[in-house]
Amino acid sequence: MPRIRVHNKTPSAPRKVAVERTLDPENWESFRTLAHRVLDDAIDYVRDVRHRKPWQPLPDFAKASLSADLPETGQPLEQVYREFRQNVMPYPLGNIHPRHWGWVNGTGTPEGLLSELLVATMNSNVTGHDQAPVWVELQVIDWFKKIFRFPAAAGGLVVSGCSMANLTGLLAARTYVAGSHVRDRGLTGKGAPKFTVYGSSEGHYCIPRALDVMGLGRHAYRAVRTRPDFTVDTEALRLQIAQDRKAGFQPLAIVGNAGTVNTGALDPLAALATIAEREGLWFHVDGAFGAAVCVSERLRSRLKGIARADSIAFDLHKWLYQPYGAGCVLVRNADNLRRAFAFDAPYFRPLEGGTSRAVTKFNDLGVEHSRRFRALSIWFSLKTRGVKTFARLIEQNVSQAEWLGRRLQHSKTLELMAPVALNVVVFRFNPGGLTPDQLNLVNHRLLIEIQNRGIAVPSSTHLNGAFGLRLAVVNHRSRLDDFELMAASAETLGAELLHKMSKPA
Ligand SMILES: *Cc1c(COP(=O)(O)O)cnc(C)c1O
């Protein structure tokens, strides 16, 4: 031990200093008054969302105010809140609105609003330690193990979203296959395995990004071609694995899509599980939104084979309707998470009692050390609604997407561009007689028009080079009328745009 020098001046008794600052309010009662108003405003905001436009562009005054310089001194909270009400709150992307179906954006719940308040109230750091939030997260993980029919030995944690969940699952795969020493030496140097990971060309970009982050490089992702229904071609997959082995690569994992982001296509998970078993590869499922259908007895057969995965990544903030940002990763054998992430640090060793009694050290199961209490909102939701309500809502969204698919197939001018496998619908305005370029142009403009007029928020994609308007229905506020309004508007506006475009400028 180094000697610690003792100052020979004895400390004087603590003197009353002029001000000892804190961030707590001087007057809790005026804070309370404002806080009640904020809560009332928040409740009205959610209650009345249907009566507003899903999206409107930020006016210049808001942009100017949001570009102002670093504040040297503070203003009263009331004033900052007024600015927030004026410049921020009216200009969201719109994903809590009943007619927002862009990308895969979740809606949130009223109980989520309360749980977020309680998360900030407790401000827990859910690394580990003997505290109730750890038990809440463990309970939530247990519930999901049951939903996915994972064994008792499985484990997992709540992370920021599915990108992080996918990265976590793939890191577990890496350590499992390469052995624990990979954590010391990395994957550099002579004889280091050249890992490859397999998925479809419709896989989410966060998978190659995860490989990039892991140091394997994006080329380690083998984007296997798909069948006409956008599911992975398992024959092509097998060939690619064989070819890579011959060329000296070491196949590491197969990633199956439980709902591709583009079209909601469901890869044949059981077939992928079998290939993974035969080839001795880790089987990971990216179920960002689609895995949620496992809560429904009626729909879960579409994901046959998901229970055979070594790891599943899914979002809570998409089709489980929770506030951003929360996703979850489950690993069939929790030890594989611990092997991939556990650290021993003298300042973080479990003790026999007190706060540091070991319950589960979540920081041993993932990348993050300090962790937000992300499990609370889903805990609230599952307890207040029951898993059955989630099943009915997810079934409702699937029926709505299927209804819209039929509506589009019966339209004279709108065209369904991909089968509705689950809850994603891709379509375009196609009255006939237009070239591919003209079709892309008119549909590009049509989408912007639908968004700008505040009708609805679909997003876009390209399928085989053709521009399409894309909806992912993960919205518990949407009604059939909302889809009808969007479809009817697309028919009218498409015709109007075409008329304008055909007139010489
Ligand atoms: C959204 C999505 C992701 C990424 O999830 P985040 O929560 O946005 O990080 C990954 N895969 C699929 C299929 C997705 O839809």
The ligand as an SDF file (V2000), in Angstrom:
LIG
                    3D

 15 15  0  0  0  0  0  0  0  0999 V2000
  -35.9940   -2.1970  -36.5650 C   0  0  0  0  0  0  0  0  0  0  0  0
  -35.2750   -3.4160  -36.9340 C   0  0  0  0  0  0  0  0  0  0  0  0
  -33.9970   -3.6670  -36.4520 C   0  0  0  0  0  0  0  0  0  0  0  0
  -33.2320   -2.6590  -35.6160 C   0  0  0  0  0  0  0  0  0  0  0  0
  -33.8640   -2.4700  -34.3840 O   0  0  0  0  0  0  0  0  0  0  0  0
  -33.6950   -1.1090  -33.5710 P   0  0  0  0  0  0  0  0  0  0  0  0
  -34.5630   -1.2980  -32.3800 O   0  0  0  0  0  0  0  0  0  0  0  0
  -34.2030   -0.0270  -34.4660 O   0  0  0  0  0  0  0  0  0  0  0  0
  -32.2680   -0.9530  -33.2440 O   0  0  0  0  0  0  0  0  0  0  0  0
  -33.3990   -4.8580  -36.7840 C   0  0  0  0  0  0  0  0  0  0  0  0
  -34.0330   -5.7590  -37.5580 N   0  0  0  0  0  0  0  0  0  0  0  0
  -35.2620   -5.5550  -38.0530 C   0  0  0  0  0  0  0  0  0  0  0  0
  -35.9100   -6.6050  -38.8900 C   0  0  0  0  0  0  0  0  0  0  0  0
  -35.9320   -4.3720  -37.7550 C   0  0  0  0  0  0  0  0  0  0  0  0
  -37.1560   -4.1620  -38.2370 O   0  0  0  0  0  0  0  0  0  0  0  0
  1  2  1  0
  2  3  1  0
  2 14  2  0
  3  4  1  0
  3 10  2  0
  4  5  1  0
  5  6  1  0
  6  7  2  0
  6  8  1  0
  6  9  1  0
 10 11  1  0
 11 12  2  0
 12 13  1  0
 12 14  1  0
 14 15  1  0
M  END
$$$$
